[in-house]
Amino acid sequence: MEAIETTTYTVALRDYPELPLRERCAAETRYTRTLERKLGGPEVVAEALRAVMQFEESDGSDASAEDLAMARQWTRAAQAAREAGYQGLGEVDGAYFEVRLT
């Protein structure tokens, strides 16, 4: 039987002062759900994040058309997720959603 590699990620709302835990968790959940809906599920989110990170670390000259398309798709999905995450809270200068591979 072949092992299946599972890549997961985490979402955390950072630098949003004095936000009750319940509201923070709700914002992170809205962000996550929107990101997954826009990209096609948790596996695709992890793949897209990995691709974007590799693209950002390179000079971009060797990026394929697929890499560029994934970066554009990530940008659109992350913007929609950010809007959903801040719904009902309002944006705070310096606050952001951090998405990390685990």
Secondary structure, 3 states (H helix, E strand, C coil): CCCCCCCCEEEEEECCCCCCHHHHHHHHHHHHHHHHHHHCCHHHHHHHHHHHHHHHHCCCCCCCHHHHHHHHHHHHHHHHHHHHHCCCCCCCCCCEEEEEEC
